[in-house]
Amino acid sequence: MKVLVCDTAAILSGLVLSSSLKKLCPSSVISEVKDLKSVWILETALKSGKLEVRDPKQKYVSTVIGAAKATGDILSISKTDIEVLALALELMEEGYEAIILTDDYSLQNVSAKLGVKTKSIKTMGIRGFFEYEVVCPACGFREEYSYNTHCPRCGHRLLKRRKKYS
Ligand SMILES: [Zn+2]
């Protein structure tokens, strides 16, 4: 079974919402997501079950640190990226075909050293991603990245509609 392991940029790109494959990331990725839009993407992905948070075992983290030292990437690879790769290794050991979604050069390099496949976020076709906004059919209230189900102005039930990502 194929799974995608996401780095922070992969989450921010909105790809977590568009691909139908199972996606995972370590909790350190979650803590790097701060702005309103990205938090919305993240929470929507988590709520819809499109993304699962899981931290790798220390043994895999150690393997990645060893490989990063060997390739000379240890100073440029982030702690979060080490955990992303460690999680991919752990999933592979469990029989999954894990692919890391990243544009980070050091992460790609150390992944190659450990035989883990990576895919560039830029090549994934972000055109397929849609953002949502809610609109109130009664009073015209509109809000992006909304958690409301009912209009805060008039109380009417809000409609959710797709907005093309640009
Ligand atoms: Zn309204």
Backbone and ligand atoms as CSV (ligand in chain L), in Angstrom:
chain,resi,resn,atom,element,x,y,z
A,1,MET,N,N,0.832,-1.199,0.000
A,1,MET,CA,C,0.000,0.000,0.000
A,1,MET,C,C,0.872,1.257,0.000
A,2,LYS,N,N,0.485,2.200,-0.858
A,2,LYS,CA,C,1.279,3.407,-1.017
A,2,LYS,C,C,0.826,4.500,-0.045
A,3,VAL,N,N,1.775,5.142,0.639
A,3,VAL,CA,C,1.438,6.253,1.524
A,3,VAL,C,C,2.385,7.420,1.244
A,4,LEU,N,N,1.927,8.625,1.518
A,4,LEU,CA,C,2.765,9.808,1.347
A,4,LEU,C,C,3.130,10.348,2.729
A,5,VAL,N,N,4.412,10.682,2.901
A,5,VAL,CA,C,4.842,11.313,4.141
A,5,VAL,C,C,5.147,12.774,3.801
A,6,CYS,N,N,4.510,13.689,4.505
A,6,CYS,CA,C,4.559,15.105,4.139
A,6,CYS,C,C,5.524,15.903,5.001
A,7,ASP,N,N,6.326,16.754,4.362
A,7,ASP,CA,C,7.073,17.734,5.144
A,7,ASP,C,C,6.204,18.991,5.274
A,8,THR,N,N,6.716,20.002,5.965
A,8,THR,CA,C,5.881,21.178,6.245
A,8,THR,C,C,5.411,21.854,4.958
A,9,ALA,N,N,6.320,21.984,3.981
A,9,ALA,CA,C,5.956,22.646,2.723
A,9,ALA,C,C,4.847,21.882,1.991
A,10,ALA,N,N,4.857,20.563,2.118
A,10,ALA,CA,C,3.824,19.751,1.462
A,10,ALA,C,C,2.453,20.031,2.072
A,11,ILE,N,N,2.438,20.270,3.387
A,11,ILE,CA,C,1.185,20.624,4.059
A,11,ILE,C,C,0.729,22.001,3.569
A,12,LEU,N,N,1.657,22.969,3.584
A,12,LEU,CA,C,1.320,24.345,3.228
A,12,LEU,C,C,0.834,24.453,1.785
A,13,SER,N,N,1.285,23.556,0.916
A,13,SER,CA,C,0.896,23.610,-0.498
A,13,SER,C,C,-0.576,23.232,-0.696
A,14,GLY,N,N,-1.164,22.614,0.318
A,14,GLY,CA,C,-2.552,22.183,0.167
A,14,GLY,C,C,-2.676,20.807,-0.460
A,15,LEU,N,N,-1.541,20.201,-0.806
A,15,LEU,CA,C,-1.573,18.867,-1.423
A,15,LEU,C,C,-2.211,17.827,-0.523
A,16,VAL,N,N,-2.132,18.044,0.780
A,16,VAL,CA,C,-2.743,17.088,1.723
A,16,VAL,C,C,-4.231,16.942,1.479
A,17,LEU,N,N,-4.838,17.973,0.872
A,17,LEU,CA,C,-6.283,17.896,0.650
A,17,LEU,C,C,-6.631,17.291,-0.699
A,18,SER,N,N,-5.674,17.320,-1.647
A,18,SER,CA,C,-6.044,16.922,-3.001
A,18,SER,C,C,-5.757,15.464,-3.331
A,19,SER,N,N,-4.703,14.896,-2.779
A,19,SER,CA,C,-4.381,13.517,-3.144
A,19,SER,C,C,-5.243,12.538,-2.350
A,20,SER,N,N,-5.630,11.451,-2.994
A,20,SER,CA,C,-6.479,10.477,-2.315
A,20,SER,C,C,-5.669,9.446,-1.535
A,21,LEU,N,N,-4.342,9.470,-1.693
A,21,LEU,CA,C,-3.505,8.513,-0.964
A,21,LEU,C,C,-3.485,8.837,0.525
A,22,LYS,N,N,-3.221,7.833,1.333
A,22,LYS,CA,C,-3.080,8.045,2.768
A,22,LYS,C,C,-1.835,8.893,3.019
A,23,LYS,N,N,-1.965,9.892,3.874
A,23,LYS,CA,C,-0.844,10.786,4.149
A,23,LYS,C,C,-0.555,10.862,5.631
A,24,LEU,N,N,0.728,10.924,5.958
A,24,LEU,CA,C,1.132,11.010,7.353
A,24,LEU,C,C,2.195,12.080,7.521
A,25,CYS,N,N,2.317,12.584,8.735
A,25,CYS,CA,C,3.414,13.495,9.057
A,25,CYS,C,C,3.695,13.407,10.550
A,26,PRO,N,N,4.940,13.718,10.962
A,26,PRO,CA,C,5.238,13.745,12.395
A,26,PRO,C,C,4.654,14.998,13.047
A,27,SER,N,N,4.485,14.984,14.368
A,27,SER,CA,C,3.847,16.117,15.048
A,27,SER,C,C,4.672,17.394,14.962
A,28,SER,N,N,5.987,17.266,14.713
A,28,SER,CA,C,6.822,18.469,14.582
A,28,SER,C,C,6.405,19.292,13.359
A,29,VAL,N,N,5.878,18.620,12.331
A,29,VAL,CA,C,5.381,19.340,11.153
A,29,VAL,C,C,4.182,20.207,11.557
A,30,ILE,N,N,3.309,19.615,12.368
A,30,ILE,CA,C,2.111,20.335,12.824
A,30,ILE,C,C,2.505,21.610,13.563
A,31,SER,N,N,3.551,21.512,14.394
A,31,SER,CA,C,3.924,22.671,15.200
A,31,SER,C,C,4.563,23.777,14.365
A,32,GLU,N,N,4.956,23.477,13.124
A,32,GLU,CA,C,5.531,24.511,12.256
A,32,GLU,C,C,4.457,25.250,11.458
A,33,VAL,N,N,3.242,24.735,11.510
A,33,VAL,CA,C,2.152,25.351,10.751
A,33,VAL,C,C,1.489,26.422,11.607
A,34,LYS,N,N,1.568,27.681,11.167
A,34,LYS,CA,C,1.119,28.776,12.026
A,34,LYS,C,C,0.059,29.705,11.429
A,35,ASP,N,N,0.191,30.055,10.145
A,35,ASP,CA,C,-0.728,31.070,9.636
A,35,ASP,C,C,-2.132,30.500,9.413
A,36,LEU,N,N,-3.097,31.404,9.378
A,36,LEU,CA,C,-4.514,31.046,9.338
A,36,LEU,C,C,-4.867,30.066,8.221
A,37,LYS,N,N,-4.399,30.367,7.017
A,37,LYS,CA,C,-4.717,29.528,5.867
A,37,LYS,C,C,-4.155,28.114,6.048
A,38,SER,N,N,-2.896,28.032,6.494
A,38,SER,CA,C,-2.260,26.724,6.642
A,38,SER,C,C,-2.891,25.911,7.765
A,39,VAL,N,N,-3.265,26.596,8.849
A,39,VAL,CA,C,-3.935,25.905,9.951
A,39,VAL,C,C,-5.272,25.353,9.463
A,40,TRP,N,N,-5.944,26.142,8.624
A,40,TRP,CA,C,-7.226,25.680,8.065
A,40,TRP,C,C,-7.022,24.436,7.203
A,41,ILE,N,N,-6.013,24.474,6.339
A,41,ILE,CA,C,-5.698,23.324,5.481
A,41,ILE,C,C,-5.439,22.095,6.349
A,42,LEU,N,N,-4.601,22.311,7.376
A,42,LEU,CA,C,-4.211,21.226,8.266
A,42,LEU,C,C,-5.404,20.642,9.015
A,43,GLU,N,N,-6.214,21.503,9.614
A,43,GLU,CA,C,-7.342,21.012,10.410
A,43,GLU,C,C,-8.385,20.327,9.531
A,44,THR,N,N,-8.562,20.840,8.322
A,44,THR,CA,C,-9.502,20.211,7.394
A,44,THR,C,C,-8.994,18.823,6.996
A,45,ALA,N,N,-7.696,18.736,6.756
A,45,ALA,CA,C,-7.099,17.443,6.378
A,45,ALA,C,C,-7.199,16.435,7.526
A,46,LEU,N,N,-6.957,16.905,8.755
A,46,LEU,CA,C,-7.011,16.012,9.918
A,46,LEU,C,C,-8.445,15.546,10.176
A,47,LYS,N,N,-9.381,16.494,10.092
A,47,LYS,CA,C,-10.789,16.171,10.370
A,47,LYS,C,C,-11.369,15.211,9.347
A,48,SER,N,N,-10.944,15.360,8.080
A,48,SER,CA,C,-11.501,14.514,7.027
A,48,SER,C,C,-10.763,13.182,6.932
A,49,GLY,N,N,-9.755,12.994,7.792
A,49,GLY,CA,C,-9.024,11.735,7.787
A,49,GLY,C,C,-8.026,11.609,6.652
A,50,LYS,N,N,-7.754,12.716,5.945
A,50,LYS,CA,C,-6.799,12.676,4.835
A,50,LYS,C,C,-5.358,12.717,5.329
A,51,LEU,N,N,-5.191,13.106,6.586
A,51,LEU,CA,C,-3.848,13.209,7.151
A,51,LEU,C,C,-3.836,12.615,8.546
A,52,GLU,N,N,-2.773,11.870,8.818
A,52,GLU,CA,C,-2.641,11.249,10.133
A,52,GLU,C,C,-1.309,11.707,10.732
A,53,VAL,N,N,-1.326,12.026,12.024
A,53,VAL,CA,C,-0.105,12.462,12.694
A,53,VAL,C,C,0.490,11.283,13.453
A,54,ARG,N,N,1.754,11.054,13.219
A,54,ARG,CA,C,2.418,9.939,13.888
A,54,ARG,C,C,3.898,10.258,14.041
A,55,ASP,N,N,4.448,10.010,15.207
A,55,ASP,CA,C,5.869,10.262,15.435
A,55,ASP,C,C,6.671,8.983,15.279
A,56,PRO,N,N,7.843,9.082,14.612
A,56,PRO,CA,C,8.654,7.876,14.387
A,56,PRO,C,C,9.341,7.414,15.668
A,57,LYS,N,N,9.663,6.133,15.700
A,57,LYS,CA,C,10.423,5.594,16.843
A,57,LYS,C,C,11.852,6.123,16.790
A,58,GLN,N,N,12.459,6.249,17.967
A,58,GLN,CA,C,13.810,6.805,18.090
A,58,GLN,C,C,14.827,6.054,17.234
A,59,LYS,N,N,14.642,4.749,17.101
A,59,LYS,CA,C,15.568,3.915,16.342
A,59,LYS,C,C,15.685,4.398,14.883
A,60,TYR,N,N,14.570,4.817,14.295
A,60,TYR,CA,C,14.596,5.291,12.915
A,60,TYR,C,C,15.177,6.702,12.819
A,61,VAL,N,N,14.925,7.494,13.872
A,61,VAL,CA,C,15.512,8.839,13.927
A,61,VAL,C,C,17.038,8.706,13.943
A,62,SER,N,N,17.544,7.758,14.730
A,62,SER,CA,C,18.999,7.540,14.810
A,62,SER,C,C,19.571,7.106,13.463
A,63,THR,N,N,18.839,6.250,12.759
A,63,THR,CA,C,19.289,5.795,11.437
A,63,THR,C,C,19.421,6.985,10.486
A,64,VAL,N,N,18.433,7.875,10.529
A,64,VAL,CA,C,18.446,9.037,9.636
A,64,VAL,C,C,19.600,9.975,10.003
A,65,ILE,N,N,19.813,10.202,11.291
A,65,ILE,CA,C,20.916,11.078,11.723
A,65,ILE,C,C,22.253,10.505,11.231
A,66,GLY,N,N,22.405,9.186,11.343
A,66,GLY,CA,C,23.621,8.532,10.855
A,66,GLY,C,C,23.822,8.742,9.358
A,67,ALA,N,N,22.741,8.604,8.596
A,67,ALA,CA,C,22.820,8.771,7.139
A,67,ALA,C,C,23.097,10.224,6.770
A,68,ALA,N,N,22.515,11.162,7.517
A,68,ALA,CA,C,22.719,12.594,7.239
A,68,ALA,C,C,24.165,12.997,7.514
A,69,LYS,N,N,24.765,12.360,8.518
A,69,LYS,CA,C,26.184,12.605,8.800
A,69,LYS,C,C,27.028,12.084,7.646
A,70,ALA,N,N,26.653,10.905,7.132
A,70,ALA,CA,C,27.413,10.276,6.053
A,70,ALA,C,C,27.350,11.086,4.759
A,71,THR,N,N,26.209,11.689,4.482
A,71,THR,CA,C,26.077,12.458,3.229
A,71,THR,C,C,26.535,13.904,3.388
A,72,GLY,N,N,26.794,14.327,4.632
A,72,GLY,CA,C,27.202,15.709,4.874
A,72,GLY,C,C,26.034,16.669,4.982
A,73,ASP,N,N,24.828,16.115,5.125
A,73,ASP,CA,C,23.636,16.968,5.198
A,73,ASP,C,C,23.215,17.288,6.636
A,74,ILE,N,N,23.968,16.786,7.601
A,74,ILE,CA,C,23.529,16.895,8.998
A,74,ILE,C,C,23.355,18.352,9.449
A,75,LEU,N,N,24.140,19.280,8.890
A,75,LEU,CA,C,24.022,20.681,9.311
A,75,LEU,C,C,22.879,21.413,8.599
A,76,SER,N,N,22.469,20.883,7.447
A,76,SER,CA,C,21.440,21.593,6.679
A,76,SER,C,C,20.049,20.958,6.783
A,77,ILE,N,N,19.980,19.738,7.289
A,77,ILE,CA,C,18.664,19.090,7.391
A,77,ILE,C,C,18.017,19.491,8.725
A,78,SER,N,N,16.728,19.811,8.693
A,78,SER,CA,C,16.067,20.244,9.926
A,78,SER,C,C,15.642,19.037,10.756
A,79,LYS,N,N,15.384,19.297,12.034
A,79,LYS,CA,C,14.950,18.247,12.951
A,79,LYS,C,C,13.622,17.659,12.452
A,80,THR,N,N,12.771,18.533,11.965
A,80,THR,CA,C,11.481,18.088,11.436
A,80,THR,C,C,11.679,17.161,10.237
A,81,ASP,N,N,12.583,17.545,9.335
A,81,ASP,CA,C,12.823,16.725,8.151
A,81,ASP,C,C,13.429,15.367,8.511
A,82,ILE,N,N,14.251,15.348,9.560
A,82,ILE,CA,C,14.802,14.077,10.047
A,82,ILE,C,C,13.652,13.164,10.479
A,83,GLU,N,N,12.663,13.747,11.158
A,83,GLU,CA,C,11.521,12.948,11.621
A,83,GLU,C,C,10.630,12.503,10.465
A,84,VAL,N,N,10.512,13.357,9.448
A,84,VAL,CA,C,9.734,12.987,8.254
A,84,VAL,C,C,10.344,11.733,7.611
A,85,LEU,N,N,11.665,11.763,7.449
A,85,LEU,CA,C,12.358,10.629,6.826
A,85,LEU,C,C,12.313,9.387,7.727
A,86,ALA,N,N,12.469,9.599,9.036
A,86,ALA,CA,C,12.408,8.475,9.980
A,86,ALA,C,C,11.034,7.806,9.936
A,87,LEU,N,N,9.995,8.617,9.815
A,87,LEU,CA,C,8.637,8.064,9.726
A,87,LEU,C,C,8.468,7.251,8.443
A,88,ALA,N,N,9.032,7.756,7.341
A,88,ALA,CA,C,8.963,7.023,6.073
A,88,ALA,C,C,9.668,5.671,6.192
A,89,LEU,N,N,10.825,5.656,6.852
A,89,LEU,CA,C,11.566,4.399,7.054
A,89,LEU,C,C,10.746,3.405,7.869
A,90,GLU,N,N,10.144,3.905,8.931
A,90,GLU,CA,C,9.340,3.057,9.810
A,90,GLU,C,C,8.154,2.461,9.039
A,91,LEU,N,N,7.521,3.276,8.213
A,91,LEU,CA,C,6.376,2.799,7.425
A,91,LEU,C,C,6.811,1.755,6.406
A,92,MET,N,N,8.011,1.956,5.826
A,92,MET,CA,C,8.524,0.984,4.855
A,92,MET,C,C,8.776,-0.354,5.522
A,93,GLU,N,N,9.284,-0.287,6.765
A,93,GLU,CA,C,9.530,-1.530,7.501
A,93,GLU,C,C,8.219,-2.263,7.804
A,94,GLU,N,N,7.136,-1.493,7.883
A,94,GLU,CA,C,5.817,-2.096,8.128
A,94,GLU,C,C,5.166,-2.592,6.836
A,95,GLY,N,N,5.893,-2.447,5.720
A,95,GLY,CA,C,5.387,-2.992,4.455
A,95,GLY,C,C,4.730,-1.979,3.541
A,96,TYR,N,N,4.694,-0.723,3.969
A,96,TYR,CA,C,4.121,0.320,3.103
A,96,TYR,C,C,5.157,0.752,2.066
A,97,GLU,N,N,4.657,1.255,0.938
A,97,GLU,CA,C,5.524,1.940,-0.006
A,97,GLU,C,C,5.407,3.427,0.335
A,98,ALA,N,N,6.399,3.921,1.106
A,98,ALA,CA,C,6.317,5.318,1.570
A,98,ALA,C,C,7.069,6.235,0.635
A,99,ILE,N,N,6.427,7.312,0.243
A,99,ILE,CA,C,7.047,8.329,-0.610
A,99,ILE,C,C,6.977,9.660,0.127
A,100,ILE,N,N,8.129,10.344,0.204
A,100,ILE,CA,C,8.167,11.632,0.900
A,100,ILE,C,C,7.866,12.758,-0.085
A,101,LEU,N,N,6.956,13.617,0.302
A,101,LEU,CA,C,6.642,14.807,-0.495
A,101,LEU,C,C,7.474,15.964,0.025
A,102,THR,N,N,8.435,16.398,-0.757
A,102,THR,CA,C,9.303,17.481,-0.305
A,102,THR,C,C,10.031,18.139,-1.475
A,103,ASP,N,N,10.371,19.402,-1.303
A,103,ASP,CA,C,11.235,20.091,-2.260
A,103,ASP,C,C,12.589,20.406,-1.626
A,104,ASP,N,N,12.805,19.913,-0.407
A,104,ASP,CA,C,14.031,20.234,0.312
A,104,ASP,C,C,15.194,19.353,-0.171
A,105,TYR,N,N,16.268,20.008,-0.588
A,105,TYR,CA,C,17.382,19.271,-1.192
A,105,TYR,C,C,18.046,18.294,-0.222
A,106,SER,N,N,18.301,18.738,1.008
A,106,SER,CA,C,18.962,17.847,1.982
A,106,SER,C,C,18.093,16.634,2.303
A,107,LEU,N,N,16.817,16.866,2.450
A,107,LEU,CA,C,15.904,15.755,2.745
A,107,LEU,C,C,15.873,14.769,1.568
A,108,GLN,N,N,15.871,15.300,0.340
A,108,GLN,CA,C,15.890,14.432,-0.848
A,108,GLN,C,C,17.175,13.607,-0.891
A,109,ASN,N,N,18.269,14.275,-0.554
A,109,ASN,CA,C,19.577,13.642,-0.615
A,109,ASN,C,C,19.726,12.496,0.389
A,110,VAL,N,N,19.349,12.757,1.639
A,110,VAL,CA,C,19.466,11.723,2.678
A,110,VAL,C,C,18.462,10.592,2.411
A,111,SER,N,N,17.300,10.941,1.879
A,111,SER,CA,C,16.305,9.918,1.533
A,111,SER,C,C,16.865,8.963,0.484
A,112,ALA,N,N,17.538,9.532,-0.529
A,112,ALA,CA,C,18.130,8.715,-1.591
A,112,ALA,C,C,19.166,7.765,-1.005
A,113,LYS,N,N,19.943,8.265,-0.063
A,113,LYS,CA,C,20.972,7.459,0.606
A,113,LYS,C,C,20.345,6.246,1.313
A,114,LEU,N,N,19.143,6.448,1.866
A,114,LEU,CA,C,18.477,5.380,2.615
A,114,LEU,C,C,17.486,4.580,1.750
A,115,GLY,N,N,17.463,4.898,0.462
A,115,GLY,CA,C,16.578,4.154,-0.434
A,115,GLY,C,C,15.106,4.507,-0.288
A,116,VAL,N,N,14.832,5.718,0.194
A,116,VAL,CA,C,13.439,6.157,0.331
A,116,VAL,C,C,13.103,7.073,-0.844
A,117,LYS,N,N,11.978,6.800,-1.491
A,117,LYS,CA,C,11.572,7.621,-2.644
A,117,LYS,C,C,11.056,8.984,-2.197
A,118,THR,N,N,11.345,9.992,-3.019
A,118,THR,CA,C,10.782,11.316,-2.752
A,118,THR,C,C,10.076,11.815,-4.011
A,119,LYS,N,N,9.157,12.717,-3.808
A,119,LYS,CA,C,8.469,13.330,-4.924
A,119,LYS,C,C,8.444,14.833,-4.671
A,120,SER,N,N,8.771,15.595,-5.701
A,120,SER,CA,C,8.792,17.043,-5.555
A,120,SER,C,C,7.374,17.593,-5.512
A,121,ILE,N,N,7.139,18.495,-4.572
A,121,ILE,CA,C,5.808,19.099,-4.427
A,121,ILE,C,C,5.441,19.857,-5.702
A,122,LYS,N,N,6.436,20.546,-6.272
A,122,LYS,CA,C,6.199,21.379,-7.456
A,122,LYS,C,C,5.686,20.572,-8.645
A,123,THR,N,N,6.084,19.297,-8.711
A,123,THR,CA,C,5.674,18.487,-9.860
A,123,THR,C,C,4.332,17.798,-9.629
A,124,MET,N,N,3.764,17.977,-8.451
A,124,MET,CA,C,2.533,17.242,-8.122
A,124,MET,C,C,1.272,17.866,-8.711
A,125,GLY,N,N,1.398,19.023,-9.347
A,125,GLY,CA,C,0.221,19.614,-9.974
A,125,GLY,C,C,-0.735,20.202,-8.968
A,126,ILE,N,N,-0.357,21.336,-8.426
A,126,ILE,CA,C,-1.157,21.967,-7.386
A,126,ILE,C,C,-2.463,22.518,-7.980
A,127,ARG,N,N,-2.547,22.547,-9.312
A,127,ARG,CA,C,-3.772,22.966,-9.979
A,127,ARG,C,C,-4.996,22.188,-9.513
A,128,GLY,N,N,-4.752,20.964,-9.044
A,128,GLY,CA,C,-5.881,20.138,-8.624
A,128,GLY,C,C,-6.467,20.524,-7.276
A,129,PHE,N,N,-5.847,21.467,-6.595
A,129,PHE,CA,C,-6.283,21.803,-5.255
A,129,PHE,C,C,-7.306,22.937,-5.252
A,130,PHE,N,N,-8.368,22.758,-4.518
A,130,PHE,CA,C,-9.382,23.801,-4.399
A,130,PHE,C,C,-9.480,24.274,-2.961
A,131,GLU,N,N,-9.651,25.556,-2.808
A,131,GLU,CA,C,-9.931,26.090,-1.491
A,131,GLU,C,C,-11.440,26.227,-1.358
A,132,TYR,N,N,-11.870,26.308,-0.134
A,132,TYR,CA,C,-13.293,26.470,0.107
A,132,TYR,C,C,-13.580,27.815,0.752
A,133,GLU,N,N,-14.729,28.327,0.442
A,133,GLU,CA,C,-15.218,29.470,1.193
A,133,GLU,C,C,-16.666,29.172,1.530
A,134,VAL,N,N,-17.163,29.837,2.562
A,134,VAL,CA,C,-18.573,29.656,2.892
A,134,VAL,C,C,-19.316,30.933,2.511
A,135,VAL,N,N,-20.524,30.763,2.038
A,135,VAL,CA,C,-21.357,31.920,1.699
A,135,VAL,C,C,-22.743,31.734,2.327
A,136,CYS,N,N,-23.318,32.849,2.732
A,136,CYS,CA,C,-24.675,32.813,3.277
A,136,CYS,C,C,-25.645,33.155,2.148
A,137,PRO,N,N,-26.554,32.220,1.808
A,137,PRO,CA,C,-27.486,32.483,0.717
A,137,PRO,C,C,-28.522,33.552,1.088
A,138,ALA,N,N,-28.662,33.832,2.372
A,138,ALA,CA,C,-29.678,34.806,2.794
A,138,ALA,C,C,-29.158,36.241,2.771
A,139,CYS,N,N,-27.968,36.465,3.350
A,139,CYS,CA,C,-27.511,37.858,3.458
A,139,CYS,C,C,-26.221,38.139,2.693
A,140,GLY,N,N,-25.636,37.095,2.094
A,140,GLY,CA,C,-24.451,37.331,1.272
A,140,GLY,C,C,-23.133,37.334,2.033
A,141,PHE,N,N,-23.177,37.031,3.333
A,141,PHE,CA,C,-21.949,36.943,4.126
A,141,PHE,C,C,-21.002,35.901,3.517
A,142,ARG,N,N,-19.725,36.246,3.452
A,142,ARG,CA,C,-18.724,35.326,2.897
A,142,ARG,C,C,-17.536,35.249,3.816
A,143,GLU,N,N,-16.941,34.068,3.913
A,143,GLU,CA,C,-15.763,33.924,4.757
A,143,GLU,C,C,-14.885,32.808,4.200
A,144,GLU,N,N,-13.571,33.067,4.170
A,144,GLU,CA,C,-12.634,32.026,3.761
A,144,GLU,C,C,-12.144,31.285,5.002
A,145,TYR,N,N,-11.731,30.046,4.819
A,145,TYR,CA,C,-11.161,29.235,5.900
A,145,TYR,C,C,-12.058,29.263,7.132
A,146,SER,N,N,-13.319,29.108,6.917
A,146,SER,CA,C,-14.289,29.271,7.999
A,146,SER,C,C,-14.586,27.957,8.696
A,147,TYR,N,N,-14.860,28.043,9.983
A,147,TYR,CA,C,-15.303,26.873,10.740
A,147,TYR,C,C,-16.798,26.979,11.038
A,148,ASN,N,N,-17.413,28.090,10.628
A,148,ASN,CA,C,-18.832,28.299,10.909
A,148,ASN,C,C,-19.709,27.407,10.037
A,149,THR,N,N,-20.786,26.905,10.619
A,149,THR,CA,C,-21.771,26.183,9.813
A,149,THR,C,C,-22.995,27.063,9.600
A,150,HIS,N,N,-23.158,28.060,10.474
A,150,HIS,CA,C,-24.281,28.981,10.346
A,150,HIS,C,C,-23.781,30.418,10.296
A,151,CYS,N,N,-24.499,31.254,9.582
A,151,CYS,CA,C,-24.092,32.635,9.366
A,151,CYS,C,C,-24.022,33.404,10.692
A,152,PRO,N,N,-22.858,34.024,10.985
A,152,PRO,CA,C,-22.744,34.788,12.231
A,152,PRO,C,C,-23.573,36.082,12.188
A,153,ARG,N,N,-24.011,36.486,10.973
A,153,ARG,CA,C,-24.800,37.722,10.857
A,153,ARG,C,C,-26.298,37.465,10.994
A,154,CYS,N,N,-26.776,36.415,10.289
A,154,CYS,CA,C,-28.238,36.228,10.283
A,154,CYS,C,C,-28.681,34.828,10.727
A,155,GLY,N,N,-27.734,33.920,10.946
A,155,GLY,CA,C,-28.099,32.611,11.480
A,155,GLY,C,C,-28.529,31.568,10.449
A,156,HIS,N,N,-28.573,31.967,9.172
A,156,HIS,CA,C,-28.946,31.028,8.106
A,156,HIS,C,C,-27.832,29.989,7.941
A,157,ARG,N,N,-28.195,28.810,7.468
A,157,ARG,CA,C,-27.177,27.786,7.236
A,157,ARG,C,C,-26.269,28.211,6.067
A,158,LEU,N,N,-24.959,28.099,6.262
A,158,LEU,CA,C,-24.002,28.526,5.247
A,158,LEU,C,C,-23.792,27.453,4.192
A,159,LEU,N,N,-23.529,27.867,2.983
A,159,LEU,CA,C,-23.180,26.935,1.918
A,159,LEU,C,C,-21.669,26.955,1.739
A,160,LYS,N,N,-21.119,25.784,1.481
A,160,LYS,CA,C,-19.688,25.690,1.266
A,160,LYS,C,C,-19.469,25.610,-0.244
A,161,ARG,N,N,-18.578,26.411,-0.778
A,161,ARG,CA,C,-18.330,26.263,-2.215
A,161,ARG,C,C,-16.837,26.303,-2.521
A,162,ARG,N,N,-16.527,25.703,-3.617
A,162,ARG,CA,C,-15.131,25.610,-4.015
A,162,ARG,C,C,-14.652,26.891,-4.663
A,163,LYS,N,N,-13.451,27.232,-4.346
A,163,LYS,CA,C,-12.833,28.407,-4.928
A,163,LYS,C,C,-11.570,27.907,-5.600
A,164,LYS,N,N,-11.356,28.252,-6.839
A,164,LYS,CA,C,-10.159,27.767,-7.514
A,164,LYS,C,C,-8.931,28.346,-6.832
A,165,TYR,N,N,-7.970,27.492,-6.567
A,165,TYR,CA,C,-6.736,27.913,-5.927
A,165,TYR,C,C,-5.884,28.718,-6.906
A,166,SER,N,N,-5.349,29.838,-6.454
A,166,SER,CA,C,-4.460,30.576,-7.352
A,166,SER,C,C,-3.225,31.034,-6.606
L,1,ZN,ZN,ZN,-26.455,35.496,6.616
